[in-house]
């Protein structure tokens, strides 16, 4: 996967900064060979896992646009980053976006292997929709707002454990704080290599731990956002659904809404 990821990242024309978190303790030499660009950083941080890695590297980064990739996702083509940048420029309150899958505010799953994004963004012509809960990856973040909102919640993973559903929680926090989250058509090849038999799926023990963390964190999300989330009629769901409906209809949608109170 290493050569394919490095090659895919090198195809975009924009000036980029690439940070690799070598969490496994292996493949260090392979990544050193693959990172031939000037702005390439290889960080060795064994078993802190993704939430802590994203937070630490996000603070280290220089760009206002952060893109988090997983090691089984490969960028394809030359326009995926420029399209994301255009969407962020067109929508100042958009601070969190996925190029994979998401849950719509009105219900239903959108993205790869699910329902097609139902329309194009009127401002850019790119297939895009405001959505309720994002699924990694890739994930796109407006860095300054991500930092202001507290970054990813590290309570969703002990060091060394997978960070299941951390992106769900940040999606809800985004809407709760009166910002917006979305999904767009992003040409990536997903789940390449031996993803079914490596990492947090390497054996029965770690797979069971992954399932346990997923159940626990799903309960955490429900508890944290109780009456605000969980039903199509919940306030955060309705807020997202109305925004998406107005946006796809080409009507004004980004007017301020009254602040919500956390239960």
BADRENTI-54929 format. One record per atom (N, C-alpha, C): x, y, z; residue in three letters. Coordinates in steps of 0.2 Angstrom, whole numbers, padded with zeros to 4 digits, always signed. Example, Ala and Ser with C-alpha at 12.3 -4.5 7.8 and 13.67 -1.06 7.14 Angstrom:
# residues 2
+0066-0028+0039ala;+0062-0022+0039ala;+0066-0016+0039ala;+0064-0011+0035ser;+0068-0005+0036ser;+0064+0000+0039ser;
# end
This chain:
# residues 263
+0004-0006+0000unk;+0000+0000+0000unk;+0004+0006+0000unk;+0010+0006+0003unk;+0014+0012+0004unk;+0016+0016-0003unk;+0018+0012-0007unk;+0020+0015-0014unk;+0014+0018-0017unk;+0008+0014-0017unk;+0002+0017-0020unk;+0000+0023-0017unk;+0000+0023-0010unk;-0002+0030-0007unk;+0002+0035-0008unk;+0009+0034-0008unk;+0014+0040-0010unk;+0013+0042-0017unk;+0012+0037-0021unk;+0011+0039-0028unk;+0005+0043-0029unk;-0001+0041-0026unk;-0007+0045-0027unk;-0007+0052-0024unk;-0003+0053-0018unk;-0003+0059-0015unk;+0001+0064-0019unk;+0006+0061-0023unk;+0011+0065-0027unk;+0007+0067-0034unk;+0001+0065-0035unk;-0002+0067-0042unk;-0005+0074-0042unk;-0007+0076-0036unk;-0011+0082-0035unk;-0006+0088-0037unk;-0008+0093-0040unk;-0004+0099-0042unk;-0002+0104-0036unk;-0007+0104-0031unk;-0006+0108-0026unk;+0000+0107-0022unk;+0003+0112-0019unk;+0009+0111-0014unk;+0006+0108-0007unk;+0008+0103-0006unk;+0006+0099+0000unk;+0011+0097+0005unk;+0009+0096+0011unk;+0013+0094+0017unk;+0011+0087+0019unk;+0015+0082+0019unk;+0013+0075+0020unk;+0016+0073+0027unk;+0012+0070+0031unk;+0014+0068+0038unk;+0012+0061+0038unk;+0016+0056+0040unk;+0015+0049+0040unk;+0016+0047+0048unk;+0011+0045+0051unk;+0011+0042+0058unk;+0012+0035+0057unk;+0019+0033+0059unk;+0021+0026+0059unk;+0019+0023+0065unk;+0013+0020+0066unk;+0010+0018+0072unk;+0012+0010+0073unk;+0013+0007+0068unk;+0014+0000+0069unk;+0021-0002+0071unk;+0026+0002+0070unk;+0033+0000+0072unk;+0036-0003+0066unk;+0033-0005+0061unk;+0036-0007+0055unk;+0036-0003+0049unk;+0038-0005+0044unk;+0038-0001+0037unk;+0041+0006+0038unk;+0046+0007+0043unk;+0049+0013+0043unk;+0053+0015+0037unk;+0057+0010+0035unk;+0062+0010+0029unk;+0058+0011+0023unk;+0052+0008+0022unk;+0048+0008+0016unk;+0045+0015+0015unk;+0043+0018+0021unk;+0040+0025+0021unk;+0046+0030+0019unk;+0052+0029+0022unk;+0058+0033+0021unk;+0059+0034+0013unk;+0059+0028+0010unk;+0060+0028+0003unk;+0054+0031-0001unk;+0048+0030+0001unk;+0042+0033-0003unk;+0042+0040-0002unk;+0044+0043+0004unk;+0043+0050+0005unk;+0049+0054+0002unk;+0048+0056-0005unk;+0053+0059-0008unk;+0053+0066-0009unk;+0047+0069-0007unk;+0045+0076-0007unk;+0049+0080-0001unk;+0050+0086-0002unk;+0053+0091+0003unk;+0048+0091+0009unk;+0042+0092+0008unk;+0037+0093+0014unk;+0035+0086+0016unk;+0039+0081+0017unk;+0037+0075+0019unk;+0039+0073+0026unk;+0035+0071+0031unk;+0037+0070+0038unk;+0035+0063+0040unk;+0040+0059+0043unk;+0039+0053+0045unk;+0039+0053+0053unk;+0034+0051+0056unk;+0033+0052+0063unk;+0033+0045+0066unk;+0037+0043+0071unk;+0037+0036+0074unk;+0034+0037+0081unk;+0028+0034+0081unk;+0024+0035+0088unk;+0020+0028+0089unk;+0023+0023+0091unk;+0021+0016+0091unk;+0015+0016+0096unk;+0009+0014+0093unk;+0003+0012+0097unk;+0000+0018+0100unk;+0000+0024+0098unk;-0004+0029+0101unk;-0011+0029+0097unk;-0011+0026+0091unk;-0016+0025+0087unk;-0019+0032+0084unk;-0025+0031+0080unk;-0027+0037+0076unk;-0029+0043+0079unk;-0033+0043+0084unk;-0036+0049+0087unk;-0030+0054+0089unk;-0025+0051+0093unk;-0020+0055+0096unk;-0015+0057+0090unk;-0014+0053+0085unk;-0010+0054+0080unk;-0013+0060+0076unk;-0019+0060+0074unk;-0023+0065+0071unk;-0022+0072+0074unk;-0023+0072+0081unk;-0023+0078+0085unk;-0016+0081+0085unk;-0011+0077+0086unk;-0004+0079+0087unk;-0002+0082+0080unk;-0003+0078+0075unk;+0000+0080+0068unk;-0004+0086+0066unk;-0011+0086+0067unk;-0015+0092+0065unk;-0012+0099+0068unk;-0010+0098+0075unk;-0007+0104+0078unk;+0000+0106+0075unk;+0003+0101+0072unk;+0010+0102+0069unk;+0009+0105+0062unk;+0004+0103+0059unk;+0003+0105+0052unk;+0003+0113+0051unk;+0005+0115+0045unk;+0005+0122+0043unk;-0001+0124+0039unk;-0005+0119+0036unk;-0010+0121+0032unk;-0017+0122+0035unk;-0021+0126+0033unk;-0028+0127+0035unk;-0032+0121+0033unk;-0031+0118+0028unk;-0035+0112+0026unk;-0031+0106+0028unk;-0034+0101+0032unk;-0031+0095+0035unk;-0035+0089+0031unk;-0031+0084+0029unk;-0034+0078+0026unk;-0031+0072+0030unk;-0036+0068+0033unk;-0033+0062+0036unk;-0035+0056+0032unk;-0030+0052+0031unk;-0030+0046+0026unk;-0029+0040+0031unk;-0032+0035+0029unk;-0030+0028+0032unk;-0026+0024+0028unk;-0022+0019+0030unk;-0017+0016+0026unk;-0020+0011+0021unk;-0026+0010+0021unk;-0029+0006+0015unk;-0033+0010+0010unk;-0032+0017+0010unk;-0036+0021+0005unk;-0031+0025+0001unk;-0032+0024-0006unk;-0027+0027-0010unk;-0030+0033-0015unk;-0027+0039-0015unk;-0030+0044-0019unk;-0029+0042-0026unk;-0034+0044-0030unk;-0034+0043-0038unk;-0035+0049-0041unk;-0031+0051-0046unk;-0032+0057-0050unk;-0029+0063-0047unk;-0030+0069-0051unk;-0027+0075-0049unk;-0032+0080-0046unk;-0038+0079-0046unk;-0043+0084-0044unk;-0046+0083-0037unk;-0045+0078-0034unk;-0049+0077-0027unk;-0047+0082-0022unk;-0041+0085-0022unk;-0040+0090-0017unk;-0042+0097-0019unk;-0041+0098-0026unk;-0044+0105-0028unk;-0051+0105-0027unk;-0055+0100-0028unk;-0062+0100-0027unk;-0064+0101-0020unk;-0061+0098-0016unk;-0062+0099-0008unk;-0060+0106-0007unk;-0055+0109-0009unk;-0053+0116-0008unk;-0059+0121-0011unk;-0061+0119-0016unk;-0066+0124-0019unk;-0073+0123-0015unk;-0075+0118-0013unk;-0081+0117-0008unk;-0080+0121-0002unk;-0074+0121+0001unk;-0072+0124+0007unk;-0072+0132+0006unk;-0070+0134+0000unk;-0070+0141-0001unk;-0077+0143-0002unk;-0081+0139-0005unk;-0088+0141-0007unk;-0093+0141-0001unk;-0091+0137+0004unk;-0095+0137+0010unk;-0091+0138+0017unk;-0091+0144+0019unk;-0087+0146+0025unk;-0089+0143+0031unk;-0095+0140+0032unk;-0097+0136+0038unk;-0095+0129+0038unk;-0093+0127+0032unk;-0092+0120+0031unk;-0085+0118+0034unk;-0084+0114+0039unk;-0078+0113+0042unk;-0076+0106+0043unk;-0080+0101+0041unk;-0079+0094+0041unk;-0082+0091+0035unk;-0078+0086+0032unk;-0081+0083+0026unk;-0078+0076+0025unk;-0082+0072+0022unk;-0079+0065+0020unk;-0079+0064+0013unk;-0075+0060+0011unk;-0075+0058+0004unk;-0077+0050+0003unk;-0080+0048+0008unk;-0082+0040+0008unk;-0089+0039+0009unk;-0092+0039+0015unk;-0099+0038+0017unk;-0101+0042+0023unk;-0108+0043+0023unk;-0111+0047+0028unk;-0118+0046+0029unk;-0121+0048+0035unk;-0128+0047+0036unk;-0131+0054+0035unk;-0137+0054+0031unk;-0140+0060+0030unk;-0145+0062+0035unk;-0146+0068+0036unk;-0150+0071+0041unk;-0157+0068+0041unk;-0160+0067+0035unk;-0167+0065+0035unk;-0167+0057+0035unk;-0161+0054+0036unk;-0161+0047+0036unk;-0158+0044+0030unk;-0155+0038+0030unk;-0152+0035+0024unk;-0144+0036+0024unk;-0141+0031+0021unk;-0134+0031+0020unk;-0132+0034+0013unk;-0127+0038+0013unk;-0125+0041+0007unk;-0117+0039+0006unk;-0115+0038-0001unk;-0108+0037-0002unk;-0107+0031-0005unk;-0100+0029-0005unk;-0098+0023-0009unk;-0102+0017-0006unk;-0105+0013-0011unk;-0108+0007-0010unk;-0115+0008-0006unk;-0117+0014-0006unk;-0124+0016-0003unk;-0127+0021-0008unk;-0132+0025-0006unk;-0136+0029-0010unk;-0131+0034-0013unk;-0132+0036-0019unk;-0128+0041-0023unk;-0130+0048-0020unk;-0125+0052-0020unk;-0126+0059-0018unk;-0131+0062-0023unk;-0137+0065-0020unk;-0142+0066-0024unk;-0142+0072-0029unk;-0137+0076-0028unk;-0136+0082-0032unk;-0129+0085-0032unk;-0129+0091-0036unk;-0122+0095-0036unk;-0123+0101-0032unk;-0117+0103-0030unk;-0117+0109-0026unk;-0118+0115-0031unk;-0123+0119-0030unk;-0125+0125-0035unk;-0119+0130-0036unk;-0115+0130-0031unk;-0109+0135-0031unk;-0103+0133-0035unk;-0102+0126-0035unk;-0096+0123-0038unk;-0097+0118-0044unk;-0103+0115-0044unk;-0105+0110-0048unk;-0102+0103-0047unk;-0100+0103-0040unk;-0097+0096-0038unk;-0102+0092-0034unk;-0103+0086-0036unk;-0107+0082-0032unk;-0106+0082-0024unk;-0111+0085-0021unk;-0109+0087-0014unk;-0116+0087-0010unk;-0116+0085-0003unk;-0122+0086+0001unk;-0120+0087+0008unk;-0124+0091+0011unk;-0123+0092+0019unk;-0126+0086+0022unk;-0122+0083+0027unk;-0124+0077+0030unk;-0123+0077+0037unk;-0126+0072+0041unk;-0127+0072+0048unk;-0121+0069+0052unk;-0119+0063+0050unk;-0114+0059+0053unk;-0109+0056+0047unk;-0102+0058+0048unk;-0097+0056+0043unk;-0094+0050+0045unk;-0092+0046+0040unk;-0088+0040+0041unk;-0081+0041+0037unk;-0076+0039+0041unk;-0069+0040+0038unk;-0068+0034+0033unk;-0064+0036+0028unk;-0060+0042+0026unk;-0060+0042+0019unk;-0057+0047+0016unk;-0053+0052+0019unk;-0058+0057+0023unk;-0055+0061+0028unk;-0059+0066+0031unk;-0055+0073+0030unk;-0059+0078+0028unk;-0056+0085+0027unk;-0058+0089+0033unk;-0054+0093+0035unk;-0055+0098+0041unk;-0053+0105+0040unk;-0057+0110+0042unk;-0054+0116+0042unk;-0050+0117+0049unk;-0044+0118+0048unk;-0040+0117+0054unk;-0041+0121+0060unk;-0042+0128+0058unk;-0043+0133+0064unk;-0050+0131+0068unk;-0055+0129+0064unk;-0061+0128+0068unk;-0061+0121+0071unk;-0057+0116+0068unk;-0056+0110+0072unk;-0053+0111+0078unk;-0048+0115+0078unk;-0044+0117+0084unk;-0049+0120+0089unk;-0052+0125+0087unk;-0057+0129+0091unk;-0062+0124+0095unk;-0064+0119+0091unk;-0070+0115+0094unk;-0067+0109+0098unk;-0060+0109+0099unk;-0057+0105+0104unk;-0054+0098+0100unk;-0054+0098+0094unk;-0051+0093+0090unk;-0055+0086+0091unk;-0052+0080+0089unk;-0055+0074+0091unk;-0055+0072+0098unk;-0061+0069+0100unk;-0061+0067+0107unk;-0057+0061+0109unk;-0052+0062+0113unk;-0048+0056+0114unk;-0051+0051+0119unk;-0056+0053+0122unk;-0060+0048+0126unk;-0063+0042+0122unk;-0063+0043+0116unk;-0065+0038+0112unk;-0060+0032+0110unk;-0054+0033+0113unk;-0049+0028+0112unk;-0044+0028+0117unk;-0042+0023+0120unk;-0036+0022+0124unk;-0030+0022+0120unk;-0024+0024+0122unk;-0019+0023+0118unk;-0018+0016+0116unk;-0017+0015+0109unk;-0016+0008+0107unk;-0022+0005+0104unk;-0028+0008+0106unk;-0035+0005+0104unk;-0037+0009+0097unk;-0041+0006+0093unk;-0044+0009+0088unk;-0049+0015+0090unk;-0050+0020+0086unk;-0054+0026+0088unk;-0061+0025+0084unk;-0065+0020+0086unk;-0071+0019+0082unk;-0076+0024+0084unk;-0079+0027+0079unk;-0084+0032+0079unk;-0082+0039+0082unk;-0076+0040+0082unk;-0074+0047+0084unk;-0076+0052+0079unk;-0077+0050+0073unk;-0079+0055+0067unk;-0087+0056+0068unk;-0090+0051+0071unk;-0097+0052+0072unk;-0098+0058+0077unk;-0094+0058+0083unk;-0095+0063+0088unk;-0093+0069+0085unk;-0088+0070+0081unk;-0086+0077+0079unk;-0091+0079+0074unk;-0094+0075+0070unk;-0099+0077+0066unk;-0105+0081+0070unk;-0107+0077+0075unk;-0112+0080+0079unk;-0110+0087+0082unk;-0104+0087+0085unk;-0101+0093+0088unk;-0101+0098+0083unk;-0100+0097+0077unk;-0099+0102+0071unk;-0106+0105+0071unk;-0112+0101+0070unk;-0118+0104+0069unk;-0121+0107+0076unk;-0119+0105+0081unk;-0121+0108+0088unk;-0118+0115+0088unk;-0112+0116+0086unk;-0109+0122+0087unk;-0110+0127+0081unk;-0115+0125+0077unk;-0118+0129+0071unk;-0113+0130+0065unk;-0109+0124+0064unk;-0105+0124+0058unk;-0108+0118+0054unk;-0105+0116+0049unk;-0108+0111+0044unk;-0103+0106+0042unk;-0106+0100+0041unk;-0102+0094+0038unk;-0105+0092+0032unk;-0101+0089+0028unk;-0104+0086+0021unk;-0100+0080+0018unk;-0103+0078+0013unk;-0099+0073+0009unk;-0099+0075+0002unk;-0093+0073-0002unk;-0093+0075-0009unk;-0090+0069-0012unk;-0091+0069-0019unk;-0088+0063-0023unk;-0080+0064-0023unk;-0077+0059-0020unk;-0070+0059-0020unk;-0067+0053-0023unk;-0063+0053-0028unk;-0061+0047-0032unk;-0055+0044-0028unk;-0056+0040-0023unk;-0051+0036-0019unk;-0053+0028-0021unk;-0048+0024-0020unk;-0048+0017-0020unk;-0048+0015-0013unk;-0053+0012-0010unk;-0054+0010-0003unk;-0052+0003-0002unk;-0050+0002+0004unk;-0049-0005+0007unk;-0044-0009+0002unk;-0038-0006+0001unk;-0033-0010-0003unk;-0029-0014+0001unk;-0026-0019-0001unk;-0021-0023+0002unk;-0025-0028+0007unk;-0022-0030+0013unk;-0024-0035+0017unk;-0028-0032+0023unk;-0032-0027+0022unk;-0036-0024+0027unk;-0040-0028+0031unk;-0042-0034+0029unk;-0047-0038+0032unk;-0043-0042+0037unk;-0036-0043+0037unk;-0033-0047+0041unk;-0027-0044+0044unk;-0027-0037+0045unk;-0021-0034+0048unk;-0024-0029+0052unk;-0019-0025+0056unk;-0021-0020+0060unk;-0026-0022+0066unk;-0032-0019+0066unk;-0037-0020+0072unk;-0041-0026+0070unk;-0040-0029+0064unk;-0043-0035+0062unk;-0038-0041+0061unk;-0032-0041+0064unk;-0027-0046+0063unk;-0029-0053+0066unk;-0032-0053+0071unk;-0034-0059+0074unk;-0041-0058+0078unk;-0043-0064+0081unk;-0049-0064+0085unk;-0049-0059+0091unk;-0044-0059+0094unk;-0043-0055+0100unk;-0044-0047+0099unk;-0040-0045+0094unk;-0040-0038+0092unk;-0047-0036+0089unk;-0050-0041+0085unk;-0056-0040+0082unk;-0062-0039+0087unk;-0061-0043+0092unk;-0066-0043+0098unk;-0065-0036+0101unk;-0059-0034+0102unk;-0058-0027+0106unk;-0061-0022+0101unk;-0060-0022+0095unk;-0063-0017+0090unk;-0071-0017+0091unk;-0074-0023+0091unk;-0081-0023+0092unk;-0083-0020+0099unk;-0080-0022+0104unk;-0081-0019+0111unk;-0081-0011+0111unk;-0076-0009+0108unk;-0075-0001+0107unk;-0080+0002+0103unk;-0082-0001+0098unk;-0087+0001+0094unk;-0094+0002+0097unk;-0096-0003+0101unk;-0102-0003+0105unk;-0102+0002+0111unk;-0096+0002+0114unk;-0095+0007+0119unk;-0096+0014+0117unk;-0092+0016+0111unk;-0092+0023+0109unk;-0099+0025+0105unk;-0102+0020+0103unk;-0109+0021+0100unk;-0114+0023+0106unk;-0113+0020+0112unk;-0117+0022+0118unk;-0114+0029+0120unk;-0108+0030+0120unk;-0105+0037+0122unk;-0108+0042+0118unk;-0109+0041+0111unk;-0112+0046+0107unk;-0119+0047+0109unk;-0123+0042+0110unk;-0130+0043+0112unk;-0131+0046+0119unk;-0126+0045+0123unk;-0127+0048+0130unk;-0125+0056+0129unk;-0120+0057+0126unk;-0117+0064+0125unk;-0122+0069+0122unk;-0126+0066+0117unk;-0130+0070+0113unk;-0138+0068+0114unk;-0139+0064+0119unk;-0146+0062+0121unk;-0152+0064+0116unk;-0155+0069+0119unk;-0161+0071+0115unk;-0160+0075+0109unk;-0154+0077+0108unk;-0152+0081+0101unk;-0151+0076+0095unk;-0150+0070+0097unk;-0148+0065+0091unk;-0151+0058+0092unk;-0152+0055+0086unk;-0154+0048+0087unk;-0160+0046+0083unk;-0164+0052+0082unk;-0171+0051+0078unk;-0171+0056+0072unk;-0175+0054+0067unk;-0175+0059+0061unk;-0178+0066+0064unk;-0182+0065+0069unk;-0185+0072+0072unk;-0181+0075+0077unk;-0175+0072+0079unk;-0171+0075+0084unk;-0168+0082+0081unk;-0166+0087+0085unk;-0164+0094+0083unk;-0158+0094+0078unk;-0153+0090+0080unk;-0147+0090+0075unk;-0149+0087+0069unk;-0153+0081+0069unk;-0155+0078+0062unk;-0159+0083+0058unk;-0164+0087+0061unk;-0168+0091+0058unk;-0164+0097+0055unk;-0159+0099+0059unk;-0155+0105+0057unk;-0151+0103+0051unk;-0148+0097+0051unk;-0144+0095+0045unk;-0149+0094+0039unk;-0155+0091+0040unk;-0159+0089+0034unk;-0162+0096+0031unk;-0164+0101+0035unk;-0166+0107+0032unk;-0161+0110+0028unk;-0154+0110+0031unk;-0149+0113+0027unk;-0148+0110+0021unk;-0148+0103+0021unk;-0147+0100+0015unk;-0152+0101+0009unk;-0158+0101+0012unk;-0164+0102+0007unk;-0164+0109+0004unk;-0162+0114+0008unk;-0162+0121+0005unk;-0156+0121+0000unk;-0150+0118+0002unk;-0144+0119-0002unk;-0145+0116-0009unk;-0148+0110-0009unk;-0149+0106-0015unk;-0154+0110-0019unk;-0159+0113-0016unk;-0164+0117-0020unk;-0161+0124-0022unk;-0155+0125-0021unk;-0152+0132-0023unk;-0155+0138-0019unk;-0158+0137-0013unk;-0160+0142-0009unk;-0155+0144-0003unk;-0156+0150+0000unk;-0151+0152+0005unk;-0152+0147+0011unk;-0146+0145+0014unk;-0147+0139+0019unk;-0142+0141+0025unk;-0138+0146+0024unk;-0132+0146+0029unk;-0134+0152+0034unk;-0140+0154+0035unk;-0142+0159+0040unk;-0141+0156+0047unk;-0139+0161+0052unk;-0137+0158+0059unk;-0144+0155+0062unk;-0142+0150+0066unk;-0148+0147+0070unk;-0147+0148+0077unk;-0152+0148+0081unk;-0151+0149+0088unk;-0147+0144+0091unk;-0143+0145+0096unk;-0138+0141+0099unk;-0142+0135+0103unk;-0140+0129+0103unk;-0143+0124+0107unk;-0139+0123+0113unk;-0143+0120+0118unk;-0140+0119+0125unk;-0139+0111+0125unk;-0133+0109+0127unk;-0131+0102+0128unk;-0135+0099+0134unk;-0139+0093+0133unk;-0143+0091+0138unk;-0138+0088+0144unk;
# end
